[in-house]
Amino acid sequence: MFAIRPNIPGSATIPARRLHRASALFWLALGLLLSATPVAAAPPLVSTPARIDAVAAAPVWRALLHQSRRAIDGPTREALNEARFFFAGDGADNPRAELVATLAAFLNDDPAIAQRARCRFPARLAWLAEQGLVDAPRGRCPELKTWLDQIGTVRPTLIFPEAFLGNPASMFGHTLLRFDPVDQAREGGGPLLGWTLDYTANAEDDVSLIYLFRGLSGAYRGQFSIAPYFEKAKLYGDWQDRDIWEYPLEMEPERVERVLLHIWELSDVRLPYFFFTQNCSEKLLEVLEVAWPGLTRGGGFPPANTPVDTVRAIEARVPGALGDPILRPSPATRLQAALAALPPAAADLVEALAEGAVAPDAASIAELPETLEADVLTLAYDLLRHRFLAGRVSDEESRGRSFALLRARSQIRIETPTPKTPLPFDRVPPNKGHRTAQATLAAGIQDRDPFVEMRILPAFHTNLDAPHGFAEGGSIRALEGALRYYPELDRVRLHDFTLLGVMTASPWRRPFRPIGWHASLGATTRMLDRDRGKGLEARSVFQFQGGPAIAIAPLRRLHVFATAEILVEAGPALEGNARFGTYLRSGFSWSTANGRWTLRGDGLAGGLLGRSSDEWLRAELEQRLSLTDDWSITLGGHFERAYQASHFEGRAGLTRYF
Amino acid sequence: MTKLTKALLLAALLIAAPISMAKADNDVGCGLGTEIWKGNKGLHFKLAASITNSFAMQSISITFGLLNCSNGQGAVTASAKTRHFAATTFDNLARDAALGGGESLDTLATLLEVPAADRRAFAALTQRNFDVLFPSDRANSDEMLSTLASLMQADEQFFVYTQS
C-alpha cells in the first residue's frame, strides 16, 4: 500500500517553463509535467535480475530511500512506514525489494494507480527512467507541476546560522538550504526572495531544558518545510540575533532538479528528531546525498552530526561545490561594529536616544554633521529595536520612540543604507574552524606519580582550541572522558567524565553587557588525604558546577572572564557523602592571529562547606601549539588544594582533531 | 515593463474596497497585513522555542501552504507574495525607507517589478514620502502598499509603471 495523493483535475494549465537542457532526466520531467496526452513510444525496458541488482545497489537509489548514510533505525522505519514512504513491506531495509515494488507500482496495469505512484515519487521515477527501467511518462502531475513552477529555476545556497550560545540547542549552529530563483537574480532581486528548505522539530511549547531532554530522547517529530528566505532571515537574523553565513553551492541543474523532486517525495514525512543524530544537519545531508551520492560515506565517526559537518562534507567530497560564504551579520554584530567606529560622544548620543533621554529633535543631535546625524539616528533605532526584541523595552515605549527616530532620519535626505563599517573582531566562517572532535594522548606527573592519559572529546570546542569559526567566549564539552594509567600503581582509572559542560561569556562590547553562564555536569577525581600523612588517594565524585559569567576583550583575541559559581559534589569517599561549595573563578585565553598558538589560564578560590569547611584553590596554565590543521601539542599544569590536601600536576600531550 | 504590476494593482484595490478583498485577490488565509513594530519579542524565543533551531514561523509544509496563502490551486499569486513580504519585513521596510535604501526596499522593488536602474529613485520616493507611507506608529503593511501604489501613480518617474 502507498499513499495516494489526489490529483486535482482541471487545474489551470500554466505556460511551459523554459527548459534549456536535454538530459534524460529532463526529457522525462518535461514529458511528465507537460504532456497532456500519454506518450506511446517507449524504449524497451531492460529489467533482468542482474540489472535490478545493479540499480538497487546504486548509491542514488539508496539515497532516494534514505538508506545511504546508515541503516534505518526503528523509530525512523516506523515513521517512514506511517508516511507510506515505501511500497514494499520491508522497503526500509531492503532496497532491492523496494525497487521491485516501486517498479510494479510505476508500471501497474491500472493507469490510475501507476500515475498516482509516479506523481508521489517523481525523483525515483526520473532516476529509474534514466536507468531504463521505467517507460516514458504517461500523464501529468498537476500538483507537482504547480509546485515546481512556484519554485522555478533555482540555484542552491547552503545557509548556516551560527551558534547562539546561551541557548543550549542552537549551540552547534544550524543548516538549511536556500534555492535562489535564477530569474530574479538576473533582475537584481536579492536573496531574500529565495526559498528555504528547513528541517525542524516541532517543539514550540517547550522550554529549553525540557526541549533538550526530549530532543535527546527522540520525543519530537521533525519535518521539512519550505518558506521564503525573508522569513528565515527575520527569524534567525533579526529575532534570534545570529550571524548567518551563506555558502553558494555549485550544483548541476540536473542534480538540483533531482533534489527538488525528492523534497516533494518527503512532503508528508515526519521523522523522529534526535538532537545529536537525527537533526537538521543529518536530514539535510540525506537530501544532499540525492544530488551527490557518497557525500558522507556512511555516517562516519562519531555518529553525532553537527551542522558544520555538513559544510565540511561538501567541501571535502565535492571539490569546487562550496563557494566562498557571504556573512549576513546579526543586528548585535552590526551594532557593535558601528558603535566601535563612531566617536565616543556620538556613541553616547546613540544610547541616550535609544533610552529616550535625548529626543531626536534635540539641539545636540541637530548640530552634528549631517552624515553623522543620520548614522546616530539609524543606530539609535537599531539599538532600540534590539532592546525591544530582547524584551527590555515595552511595546508602548518602543513604538513611539522608534517611529520618531525613523521619521527624524527620513528628514535627512541622504541615501546611506546601513552604516558600513568593518567588523572590529574576527569573523571566520565556521568550516574554517578546527574539527569538532578530538582525542589527546598525554603523559604527565601527578605529584610523584607518572601517568599516561587518553582523553576523548567528541564535541565540540574549548577555550584552548583555535578560536576561529567559533562563538567568542563560548565553550562546549559534551561526553568528554579521560582514562588514566598509572604504571607505578599499575592501575587504570576513569579520571574524569563530563556529560555536558557549557560556558558562554561573550565579551562586553558597546552597547552590550551580556551576562553569560557556565554549567558543567559530570564526574571527576578528587585527591583525598584519608589516611593522614600516608599519601593522597584518588577518589571519584559526581560534580555539578555552575554560575553566571562575564567577560571582556581588552585586546584583540584576548578573552578575559570571571564567574561566580556554586559546586555540588557527591560520592561515598566524601565526608557526609556530599559537599557544597561556592567559589569565584577568573581566567583568560589568548591566541595568535592565525590561531595556531593559544595560551590559557584560570584560577579559582572558594570554600567547600560540610561538617568542616575547607578552602578550595586552584590555578591552571595551559598552552596549545598547532603542528598542522589537525594535530596540536599541548603543555599544561595545575596546582590544586581541596579537602585539606594539595597536589600538583604537569602534563604534555598530542591532540588529534577529527 | 510599462504596465502596472498585478501586485500593486491588487494592493491598491485592497484599501479601496477591503470587503471585496476575497474577490479581488484569490488569496486564502493571508490575513490583512501587519501592524508595524507589533513584533514578536524575538530574542525571547531564544530561550524557548527557537533553541530547537527549528521554530517554524507558521505551520508551513513543503507542499501547498507556501506562504500559507495560496489561490486554492496551490499557486501563490504575485500580489500575495508582495503582501506577505511587506507584512513580514514591515519594520525593515520602514527603516530602509527612512534611510533611503536597503536590502528590504530593493526586494520590494523587485516584487513590484521596478527595474534595477530605478531602485535609487524608488528608494528616494519612499524616503521623501516616509510620513505618508508610515503615518503613525501603528501603520499597516497593506495600507502602506496601497499608499505606495498611489504615490507611484502620482509620480512623474514611476507613473509609467502604473500604465497598462
Interface residues (C-beta under 8 A of the other chain):
Chain A: I8 S11 A12 I14 E143 T146 W147 D149 Q150 P161 F164 G166 N167 P168 A169 S170 H174 Q184 E187 G188 G189 G190 L192 L193 L197 D198 Y199 T200 A201 N202 A203 E204 D205 D206 V207 S208 Y211 L212 G215 Y220 G222 Q223 F224 S225 I226 A227 P228 F230 E231 K234 L235 D238 W239 Q240 D241 I263 W264 L266 S267 D268 Y273 N279 C280 A374 T378 Y381 D382 R385 H386 F388 L389 A390 G391 D395 S398 R399 G400 S402 F403 L406 R407 R409 S410 R413 I414 E415 T416 P417 T418
Chain B: W37 K38 G39 N40 K41 G42 L43 H44 F45 K46 L47 A48 A49 S50 I51 T52 N53 S54 F55 A56 M57 I60 S61 I62 T63 F64 L66 L67 Q73 G74 A75 V76 K81 H84 F85 T88 T89 D91 N92 A94 R95 D96 A97 A98 L99 G100 G101 G102 E103 S104 D106 T107 T110 L111 P115 A116 R119 R120 A123 A124 Q127 R128 F130 D131 F134 S136 D137 R138
